[in-house]
């Protein structure tokens, strides 16, 4: 279960999205374009191609019934276009081999069928079948700008395609797939996650001029209420290894260091955990259960 976060706005400080009335007689013009997104879905697909092959009817029904304006997807796991050894194009799906062309066709057929035919799709992809994000925006919406990095540069993509940022007149939509913290300092995963969190902190502080909807797989469980067994996960070890810094002890995603940094991002960005705001009590039936961790469940943000 993922989360999205939204800045707390002072009363009267932000414009409310408005929908323009349609022309009479069924004519469609500029005023028929919906200006701002109001309904969102976020989903870690853990391979979008596998979901298309195995779960697409259920997901299609879900989207048809909910009718979201934006669908944010993480762990697309489709490689970027470009031959082996050459620079890749993370905006395009790989199609330079027979197998990649077939997989691309399967995916694009699914995304051109109802209800997904009503959405524009933006990709940010890794060089291989790893990570990657996608953002589906209803065709009646017109983003002012879509970029693929935390520094808002249109042409630059984050490594592994971890960010898509859509900017509208009165709101920004940030879709991220956060890198996992990992278990060991010497594997540089701690450093990678610290750098990511610092860049996100800078981003939310510098983006305070308009509301932010931040959604995705944020790879953290912020509070004790978000896991079934906080003591167990806080003390978890991999093959007996204990990091030198006590704040790095425990299950990746629930270490004290990660939770503190995440809390600082929320505070400095004036962000609210929208799910926890609506659900005050522990509700593990909505949680995410990791295979390999039979002791309990995370409720991932």
Sine and cosine of phi, psi and omega as CSV:
sin_phi,cos_phi,sin_psi,cos_psi,sin_omega,cos_omega
0.00,0.00,0.88,-0.48,-0.04,-1.00
-0.99,-0.11,0.14,-0.99,-0.05,-1.00
-0.77,-0.64,0.36,-0.93,0.24,-0.97
-0.77,-0.64,0.42,-0.91,-0.13,-0.99
-0.79,-0.61,0.56,-0.83,-0.10,-1.00
-0.66,-0.75,0.72,-0.69,0.01,-1.00
-0.87,0.49,0.55,-0.83,0.14,-0.99
-0.98,0.19,0.86,-0.51,-0.02,-1.00
-0.98,-0.18,0.66,-0.75,0.13,-0.99
-0.92,0.39,0.52,-0.85,-0.05,-1.00
-0.83,0.55,0.81,-0.58,0.05,-1.00
0.99,0.16,0.10,1.00,-0.09,-1.00
-1.00,0.01,-0.23,0.97,-0.02,-1.00
-0.76,-0.65,0.59,-0.81,0.05,-1.00
-0.94,0.33,0.60,-0.80,0.07,-1.00
-1.00,0.07,0.66,-0.75,0.05,-1.00
-0.86,0.51,0.62,-0.79,0.00,-1.00
-0.81,-0.59,0.58,-0.82,0.04,-1.00
-0.95,-0.30,0.80,-0.60,-0.02,-1.00
-0.99,0.14,0.61,-0.79,0.04,-1.00
-0.93,0.37,0.48,-0.88,0.01,-1.00
-0.98,0.20,0.39,-0.92,0.09,-1.00
-0.93,0.37,0.44,-0.90,0.05,-1.00
-0.96,0.27,0.43,-0.91,0.06,-1.00
0.99,0.17,0.18,0.98,0.09,-1.00
0.99,0.16,0.06,1.00,0.04,-1.00
-0.94,0.33,0.58,-0.82,0.02,-1.00
-0.91,-0.41,0.76,-0.65,0.01,-1.00
-0.68,-0.73,-0.20,-0.98,-0.04,-1.00
-0.86,0.51,-0.54,0.84,-0.04,-1.00
-0.95,0.30,-0.21,0.98,0.03,-1.00
-0.99,0.17,-0.23,0.97,-0.02,-1.00
-0.96,0.29,0.85,-0.53,0.08,-1.00
-0.93,0.37,0.76,-0.65,-0.17,-0.99
-0.99,0.12,-0.61,0.79,-0.15,-0.99
-0.72,-0.69,0.59,-0.81,0.05,-1.00
-0.97,0.23,0.59,-0.80,-0.03,-1.00
-0.82,-0.57,-0.31,0.95,-0.08,-1.00
-0.72,-0.69,0.71,-0.70,-0.18,-0.98
-0.74,-0.67,0.55,-0.83,0.18,-0.98
-0.80,-0.60,0.69,-0.73,0.11,-0.99
-0.78,-0.63,0.64,-0.76,-0.17,-0.99
-0.46,-0.89,0.82,-0.57,0.22,-0.98
-1.00,0.08,0.96,-0.27,-0.11,-0.99
-0.98,0.19,-0.36,0.93,-0.03,-1.00
0.78,0.62,0.80,0.60,-0.05,-1.00
1.00,-0.10,0.99,-0.15,-0.01,-1.00
-0.91,0.42,-0.55,0.83,0.02,-1.00
-0.89,0.45,-0.67,0.74,0.05,-1.00
-0.90,0.43,-0.61,0.79,0.03,-1.00
-0.91,0.41,-0.62,0.78,0.05,-1.00
-0.88,0.47,-0.66,0.75,-0.04,-1.00
-0.96,0.28,-0.52,0.86,-0.18,-0.98
-0.90,-0.43,-0.45,0.89,-0.16,-0.99
-0.74,-0.67,0.20,0.98,-0.16,-0.99
-0.92,0.40,-0.64,0.77,0.04,-1.00
-0.85,0.52,-0.67,0.74,0.01,-1.00
-0.92,0.39,-0.68,0.73,0.00,-1.00
-0.93,0.38,-0.62,0.79,0.04,-1.00
-0.89,0.46,-0.68,0.73,0.04,-1.00
-0.90,0.44,-0.66,0.75,0.02,-1.00
-0.87,0.50,-0.72,0.69,-0.01,-1.00
-0.93,0.38,-0.63,0.78,0.03,-1.00
-0.87,0.48,-0.67,0.74,-0.03,-1.00
-0.96,0.29,-0.65,0.76,-0.05,-1.00
-0.99,0.16,-0.57,0.82,0.03,-1.00
0.83,0.56,0.84,0.54,-0.02,-1.00
-0.96,0.27,0.41,-0.91,0.08,-1.00
-0.98,0.17,-0.54,0.84,-0.04,-1.00
-0.69,-0.72,0.68,-0.74,0.09,-1.00
-0.86,-0.51,0.90,-0.44,0.02,-1.00
-0.97,-0.22,0.82,-0.57,-0.06,-1.00
-0.86,-0.52,0.67,-0.74,0.06,-1.00
-0.86,-0.51,0.32,-0.95,-0.08,-1.00
0.79,0.62,0.82,0.57,0.09,-1.00
-0.88,0.48,-0.66,0.75,0.04,-1.00
0.86,0.52,0.67,0.74,0.15,-0.99
-0.87,-0.48,0.72,-0.69,-0.07,-1.00
-0.96,0.27,0.48,-0.88,0.03,-1.00
-0.96,0.27,0.40,-0.92,0.00,-1.00
-0.92,0.39,0.53,-0.85,0.05,-1.00
0.73,-0.68,0.68,-0.74,-0.01,-1.00
-0.94,0.35,0.29,-0.96,-0.02,-1.00
-0.86,0.52,0.74,-0.68,0.03,-1.00
0.99,0.10,-0.07,1.00,0.00,-1.00
-0.95,-0.32,0.36,-0.93,0.08,-1.00
-0.84,0.54,0.63,-0.78,-0.05,-1.00
-0.99,-0.14,0.38,-0.93,0.08,-1.00
-0.94,-0.33,0.99,-0.15,-0.10,-0.99
-0.94,0.35,-0.09,1.00,0.06,-1.00
-1.00,0.06,-0.21,0.98,-0.12,-0.99
-0.83,-0.56,0.56,-0.83,0.05,-1.00
-0.98,0.22,0.62,-0.78,0.01,-1.00
-0.89,0.46,0.68,-0.73,0.03,-1.00
-0.47,-0.88,0.51,0.86,-0.07,-1.00
-0.99,-0.16,0.13,0.99,0.13,-0.99
-0.75,-0.66,0.30,-0.95,-0.03,-1.00
-0.89,0.45,-0.64,0.77,-0.01,-1.00
-0.93,0.36,-0.66,0.75,0.00,-1.00
-0.93,0.37,-0.57,0.82,0.06,-1.00
-0.90,0.43,-0.66,0.75,0.01,-1.00
-0.90,0.43,-0.69,0.72,0.00,-1.00
-0.91,0.41,-0.64,0.77,0.04,-1.00
-0.89,0.46,-0.69,0.73,0.00,-1.00
-0.89,0.45,-0.66,0.75,0.03,-1.00
-0.87,0.50,-0.72,0.69,-0.04,-1.00
-0.93,0.38,-0.70,0.71,-0.04,-1.00
-0.94,0.35,-0.53,0.85,0.09,-1.00
-0.89,0.46,-0.68,0.73,0.01,-1.00
-0.89,0.45,-0.65,0.76,-0.05,-1.00
-0.98,0.19,-0.16,0.99,0.06,-1.00
-0.98,-0.17,0.01,1.00,0.03,-1.00
-0.99,-0.11,0.34,-0.94,0.01,-1.00
-0.88,0.47,0.61,-0.79,-0.02,1.00
-1.00,-0.04,0.10,1.00,-0.15,-0.99
-0.97,0.26,-0.25,0.97,0.06,-1.00
-0.89,0.45,-0.28,0.96,-0.01,-1.00
-1.00,0.04,0.14,0.99,-0.08,-1.00
-0.84,-0.55,0.60,-0.80,0.28,-0.96
-0.99,0.13,0.55,-0.83,-0.02,-1.00
-0.87,-0.50,0.75,-0.66,0.16,-0.99
-0.91,-0.41,0.67,-0.75,-0.01,-1.00
-0.90,-0.45,0.53,-0.85,0.28,-0.96
-0.67,-0.74,0.94,-0.34,-0.25,-0.97
-0.87,-0.50,0.46,-0.89,0.10,-0.99
-0.99,0.11,0.15,-0.99,-0.01,-1.00
-0.95,0.32,-0.39,0.92,-0.02,-1.00
-0.80,-0.60,-0.10,-0.99,0.01,-1.00
-0.98,0.21,0.96,0.29,-0.09,-1.00
-0.48,-0.88,0.63,-0.78,0.11,-0.99
0.79,0.62,-0.66,-0.75,0.00,-1.00
1.00,0.08,0.51,-0.86,0.01,-1.00
-0.72,-0.69,0.33,-0.94,0.11,-0.99
-0.64,-0.77,0.49,-0.87,0.05,-1.00
-0.73,-0.68,0.86,-0.51,0.04,-1.00
-0.96,-0.28,0.84,-0.55,-0.05,-1.00
-0.83,-0.55,0.75,-0.66,0.00,-1.00
-0.81,0.58,0.62,-0.78,-0.05,-1.00
-0.91,0.41,-0.32,0.95,0.04,-1.00
-0.98,0.18,-0.05,1.00,0.04,-1.00
-0.96,-0.27,0.54,-0.84,-0.01,-1.00
-0.77,-0.63,0.99,-0.12,0.07,-1.00
-0.87,0.48,0.62,-0.79,0.10,-1.00
-0.92,0.39,-0.57,0.82,-0.07,-1.00
-0.33,-0.94,0.62,-0.79,0.13,-0.99
-0.82,-0.57,0.82,-0.57,0.02,-1.00
-0.77,-0.64,0.11,-0.99,-0.22,-0.98
-0.73,-0.69,0.40,0.92,0.03,-1.00
-0.52,-0.85,0.33,-0.94,-0.02,-1.00
-0.95,0.30,-0.24,0.97,0.10,-0.99
-1.00,-0.06,0.16,0.99,0.14,-0.99
0.92,0.39,0.34,0.94,0.05,-1.00
-0.99,0.14,0.83,-0.56,-0.11,-0.99
-0.89,0.45,-0.67,0.74,-0.12,-0.99
-0.99,0.15,-0.30,0.96,-0.07,-1.00
-1.00,-0.07,0.69,-0.72,0.08,-1.00
-0.92,-0.39,0.57,-0.82,0.11,-0.99
-0.92,0.40,0.51,-0.86,0.10,-0.99
-0.81,0.59,0.69,-0.73,0.02,-1.00
0.93,0.36,0.20,0.98,0.07,-1.00
0.89,0.45,0.76,0.65,-0.15,-0.99
-1.00,-0.06,-0.02,1.00,-0.10,-0.99
-0.63,-0.78,0.72,-0.70,0.30,-0.96
-0.73,-0.69,0.80,-0.60,-0.04,-1.00
-0.85,-0.53,0.89,-0.46,0.04,-1.00
-0.95,-0.33,0.81,-0.58,-0.03,-1.00
-0.95,-0.33,0.78,-0.62,0.08,-1.00
-0.91,-0.41,0.04,-1.00,-0.06,-1.00
-0.82,0.57,-0.71,0.70,-0.12,-0.99
-0.87,-0.49,0.11,0.99,-0.04,-1.00
-0.41,-0.91,0.49,-0.87,0.16,-0.99
-0.93,-0.36,0.59,-0.80,0.07,-1.00
-0.89,-0.45,0.88,-0.47,-0.02,-1.00
-0.92,-0.39,0.87,-0.49,0.05,-1.00
-0.94,-0.33,0.89,-0.47,-0.03,-1.00
-0.77,-0.64,0.53,-0.85,0.20,-0.98
-0.88,-0.47,0.99,-0.17,-0.11,-0.99
-0.95,0.32,0.61,-0.79,0.08,-1.00
-0.93,0.37,0.60,-0.80,0.03,-1.00
-0.93,0.36,0.62,-0.79,-0.04,-1.00
-0.92,0.40,-0.49,0.87,-0.04,-1.00
0.97,0.25,-0.02,-1.00,-0.10,-0.99
-0.96,-0.29,-0.40,0.92,-0.21,-0.98
-0.79,-0.62,0.73,-0.68,0.03,-1.00
-0.87,0.50,-0.66,0.75,-0.12,-0.99
-0.95,0.32,-0.22,0.98,0.06,-1.00
-1.00,0.03,0.10,1.00,0.06,-1.00
0.93,0.38,0.09,1.00,0.01,-1.00
-0.94,0.33,-0.59,0.81,0.05,-1.00
-0.87,0.49,-0.71,0.70,-0.02,-1.00
-0.89,0.45,-0.67,0.74,0.02,-1.00
-0.87,0.49,-0.68,0.73,-0.02,-1.00
-0.95,0.32,-0.61,0.79,0.05,-1.00
-0.88,0.48,-0.69,0.72,0.00,-1.00
-0.90,0.44,-0.67,0.75,0.03,-1.00
-0.87,0.50,-0.74,0.67,-0.02,-1.00
-0.89,0.45,-0.62,0.79,0.02,-1.00
-0.91,0.42,-0.66,0.75,0.01,-1.00
-0.92,0.40,-0.60,0.80,0.05,-1.00
-0.92,0.38,-0.64,0.77,0.06,-1.00
-0.86,0.51,-0.73,0.68,0.03,-1.00
-0.87,0.48,-0.64,0.77,-0.02,-1.00
-0.89,0.47,-0.76,0.65,-0.07,-1.00
-0.92,0.39,-0.55,0.83,0.03,-1.00
-0.93,0.38,-0.65,0.76,-0.04,-1.00
-0.98,0.18,-0.16,0.99,-0.06,-1.00
-0.93,-0.36,0.49,0.87,-0.09,-1.00
-0.99,0.11,0.08,1.00,-0.04,-1.00
-0.98,0.22,-0.26,0.97,0.06,-1.00
-0.49,-0.87,0.34,-0.94,-0.02,-1.00
-0.85,0.53,0.49,-0.87,-0.01,-1.00
-0.81,-0.58,0.76,-0.65,0.23,-0.97
-0.96,-0.27,0.93,-0.38,-0.03,-1.00
-0.95,-0.32,0.89,-0.45,-0.04,-1.00
-0.73,-0.68,0.26,-0.97,0.04,-1.00
0.67,-0.74,-0.23,-0.97,0.14,-0.99
-1.00,-0.08,0.98,-0.19,-0.09,-1.00
-1.00,0.00,-0.09,1.00,0.13,-0.99
0.82,0.57,0.70,0.71,0.07,-1.00
-0.42,-0.91,0.61,-0.80,0.21,-0.98
-0.94,-0.35,0.93,-0.36,-0.27,-0.96
-0.96,0.27,-0.71,0.70,-0.14,-0.99
-0.87,-0.49,0.31,-0.95,0.05,-1.00
-0.82,0.57,-0.56,0.83,-0.04,-1.00
-0.90,0.44,-0.31,0.95,-0.07,-1.00
-1.00,0.06,-0.01,1.00,0.07,-1.00
-0.73,-0.68,0.40,-0.92,-0.03,-1.00
-0.97,0.24,-0.57,0.82,-0.10,-1.00
-0.72,-0.69,0.98,0.21,-0.08,-1.00
-0.85,0.53,-0.60,0.80,-0.01,-1.00
-0.91,0.41,-0.66,0.75,0.01,-1.00
-0.89,0.45,-0.75,0.66,-0.06,-1.00
-0.94,0.34,-0.50,0.86,0.04,-1.00
-0.92,0.38,-0.46,0.89,-0.06,-1.00
-0.96,-0.27,0.06,1.00,-0.06,-1.00
-0.88,0.48,0.57,-0.82,0.00,-1.00
-0.74,-0.67,0.40,-0.91,0.12,-0.99
-0.95,-0.33,0.93,-0.38,0.01,-1.00
0.80,0.60,0.59,0.81,0.07,-1.00
0.98,0.20,-0.02,1.00,-0.04,-1.00
-0.95,0.32,0.71,-0.71,0.04,-1.00
-0.86,-0.52,0.90,-0.44,0.02,-1.00
-0.87,0.49,0.50,-0.86,-0.03,-1.00
-0.90,0.43,-0.53,0.85,0.02,-1.00
-1.00,-0.05,0.86,-0.51,-0.08,-1.00
-0.86,0.51,-0.50,0.87,-0.01,-1.00
-0.94,0.34,-0.20,0.98,0.06,-1.00
-0.99,-0.11,0.04,1.00,0.02,-1.00
-0.94,0.33,0.52,-0.85,0.17,-0.99
0.95,-0.31,-0.02,-1.00,-0.01,-1.00
-0.88,0.47,0.78,-0.62,0.10,-1.00
-0.81,0.59,0.74,-0.68,-0.09,-1.00
0.99,-0.16,-0.24,0.97,0.00,-1.00
-0.70,-0.71,0.32,0.95,0.09,-1.00
-0.96,0.28,0.43,-0.90,-0.02,-1.00
-0.88,0.47,-0.61,0.79,-0.01,-1.00
-0.88,0.47,-0.73,0.69,0.01,-1.00
-0.89,0.45,-0.68,0.73,-0.06,-1.00
-0.92,0.40,-0.61,0.79,0.05,-1.00
-0.90,0.43,-0.72,0.70,-0.01,-1.00
-0.90,0.44,-0.64,0.77,0.03,-1.00
-0.90,0.43,-0.68,0.74,0.05,-1.00
-0.87,0.50,-0.62,0.79,0.03,-1.00
-0.92,0.40,-0.61,0.79,0.05,-1.00
-0.89,0.46,-0.70,0.71,0.01,-1.00
-0.89,0.46,-0.70,0.71,-0.07,-1.00
-0.91,0.40,-0.78,0.63,-0.06,-1.00
-0.93,0.36,-0.50,0.87,0.02,-1.00
-1.00,0.02,0.01,1.00,-0.05,-1.00
0.80,0.60,0.76,0.65,-0.06,-1.00
-0.97,-0.24,0.48,-0.88,-0.01,-1.00
-0.85,-0.52,0.74,-0.67,0.15,-0.99
-0.94,0.33,0.99,-0.16,-0.13,-0.99
-0.90,0.43,-0.61,0.79,0.01,-1.00
-0.91,0.41,-0.75,0.66,-0.04,-1.00
-0.94,0.35,-0.45,0.89,0.09,-1.00
-0.89,0.46,-0.58,0.81,-0.02,-1.00
-1.00,0.02,-0.40,0.92,-0.07,-1.00
-0.82,-0.57,1.00,-0.07,-0.10,-0.99
-0.97,0.23,-0.43,0.90,-0.10,-1.00
-0.99,-0.11,0.36,-0.93,0.08,-1.00
-0.90,0.43,0.74,-0.68,-0.09,-1.00
-0.63,-0.78,0.93,0.36,-0.15,-0.99
-0.94,0.35,-0.22,0.97,0.08,-1.00
-0.92,0.40,-0.29,0.96,0.06,-1.00
-0.99,-0.13,0.14,0.99,-0.14,-0.99
-0.99,0.15,-0.06,-1.00,0.02,-1.00
-0.88,-0.47,0.86,-0.50,-0.05,-1.00
-0.98,-0.20,0.85,-0.53,0.04,-1.00
-0.99,0.17,0.75,-0.66,0.21,-0.98
-0.92,0.40,0.64,-0.77,-0.06,-1.00
1.00,-0.07,-0.14,0.99,0.06,-1.00
-0.78,-0.62,0.94,0.33,-0.08,-1.00
-0.95,0.33,-0.19,0.98,-0.05,-1.00
-0.92,0.40,-0.61,0.79,-0.09,-1.00
-0.19,-0.98,-0.20,-0.98,-0.10,-0.99
-0.80,-0.59,0.48,-0.88,0.18,-0.98
-0.99,-0.17,0.50,-0.86,0.24,-0.97
-0.93,-0.38,1.00,0.00,-0.17,-0.99
-0.93,0.37,0.62,-0.78,0.25,-0.97
-0.97,-0.23,0.00,0.00,0.00,0.00
